[in-house]
Amino acid sequence: MTSKEALENIKKGYDTLKELVERDIPKKVCYDNVGRSECPSCDRNYLFNGRMNRNKYCGYCGQRLDWSE
């Protein structure tokens, strides 16, 4: 591996780490015009488990969710 390739791998790892840290910061849940809850990052509504309890994370993208009003 060349030093240029190593540097590119480090940059990719940094970008991935930065994305993971940003997803771990809670974001407020959004609501569509019908009142359904949506993920603030991916706009999907996979936010409840099988018992209809609110998830702490989006089931699709992994964004940490803030359900406070």
C-alpha positions as CSV (number, residue, x, y, z in Angstrom):
1,M,0.0,0.0,0.0
2,T,1.3,3.4,-0.9
3,S,1.2,6.4,1.4
4,K,-1.4,8.0,-0.8
5,E,-3.7,5.0,-0.5
6,A,-3.1,4.9,3.2
7,L,-4.1,8.6,3.5
8,E,-7.3,7.9,1.4
9,N,-8.2,5.0,3.8
10,I,-7.7,7.3,6.8
11,K,-9.9,10.0,5.2
12,K,-12.7,7.4,4.5
13,G,-12.5,6.2,8.1
14,Y,-12.7,9.7,9.4
15,D,-15.8,10.5,7.3
16,T,-17.4,7.3,8.5
17,L,-16.6,8.1,12.2
18,K,-17.9,11.6,11.7
19,E,-21.2,10.3,10.3
20,L,-21.6,7.8,13.2
21,V,-21.0,10.6,15.8
22,E,-23.6,12.8,14.0
23,R,-26.1,10.0,14.0
24,D,-25.6,9.5,17.7
25,I,-26.7,13.1,18.5
26,P,-30.4,13.0,19.1
27,K,-32.6,14.9,16.6
28,K,-36.2,15.8,17.0
29,V,-38.7,13.6,15.4
30,C,-40.5,15.2,12.4
31,Y,-44.2,14.9,11.5
32,D,-45.7,14.8,8.0
33,N,-48.9,16.6,7.0
34,V,-51.0,13.7,8.2
35,G,-49.3,13.6,11.6
36,R,-47.2,10.5,11.2
37,S,-43.8,10.6,12.8
38,E,-40.7,10.6,10.5
39,C,-37.0,10.3,11.0
40,P,-35.3,13.7,10.7
41,S,-32.4,12.2,8.7
42,C,-34.0,9.8,6.2
43,D,-37.7,10.8,6.3
44,R,-38.8,7.2,6.9
45,N,-41.4,6.3,9.4
46,Y,-39.8,3.1,10.8
47,L,-39.7,4.5,14.4
48,F,-41.7,2.1,16.4
49,N,-41.1,-1.5,17.5
50,G,-43.6,-4.4,17.1
51,R,-45.4,-3.4,20.3
52,M,-45.8,0.2,19.0
53,N,-43.3,1.6,21.5
54,R,-41.2,4.5,20.4
55,N,-37.7,3.5,19.3
56,K,-34.6,5.4,20.5
57,Y,-33.1,5.0,17.1
58,C,-34.5,5.0,13.5
59,G,-34.9,1.4,12.4
60,Y,-33.7,2.3,8.9
61,C,-30.7,4.7,9.2
62,G,-29.9,4.4,12.9
63,Q,-30.4,8.1,13.7
64,R,-30.8,8.7,17.5
65,L,-34.2,10.2,18.1
66,D,-35.5,12.9,20.4
67,W,-39.2,12.4,21.2
68,S,-39.5,15.4,23.6
69,E,-42.1,17.9,22.7
